[in-house]
Amino acid sequence: MFNNIGISGLIIIFAIALIVFGPAKLPQLGRAFGDTLREFRNSTKGIADDPQPLPVQVQQDDQLLK
């Protein structure tokens, strides 16, 4: 989706953000965005690292259904 944004596009986005939010708020917004992104990565990493059920457990569940 954002693969084709070049340097000129990023400069335009930064200029618009500077006009809208002002120079005093941009560092705070960047820090908040970074913290949010870090928290999201940590949360998704925890979900991805959850162990999968063992095949023995799946077989036991199948036997209960029969």
N, C-alpha and C positions, 0 to 999 in steps of 0.2 A: 504494500500500500504506500509506504513512504520511501520506497527504494529509489524513486526518480526525483527526489528533492535534491537539488544541487546546492552549491555554496550560495548562489544568489538567492535561492528560495529561503535558506536559513537566515540570511542577512535580512531579508524582508520580514520574516516572522519575528526576528529579534527586534527590529525597528518598531513594528506594530506593538509588540509587548512593552517596549520601552515607552512608547507614547501612551498606551492604555494604563499601565501600572505605575509608571514613573521609576526613576533610578533608585529610589530608596526601598521600594518593595521587591525589586527583582531578585536580590540575594536571598531574601526570606522565602520567596516563591520557589526558587531553585532548591534551597535546602529542604523545604517541605516536600517538593516533588521527589528529591533523592531519598528522603526518609521513607516516603510512601512506597517507592519502587523497591527499596531494600527490604521493607517489611513484606511486600508481596512476594519477592523472590524467596525469602526465608520460609514463608508459609507454604508456597508451592513445593519447595525442596522437601519440607517435612512430609507433605502428602506423597511425593514421589518416592521417598525413602521408606514408606510403610511396608512392612513385609507382606508378601503375598501368601495366601493360604497354602499349606502343604498339600501335596496330592493325596496323602493319607486322609486328611480331613475331608477332602472333597469326596473320596470314596465312601467314607462313613456317612456323609450327608446323602449320597446316592442310595445307600442301603436303607436308610431311614425312610426314603420316599417310596421304596418298593413295597 
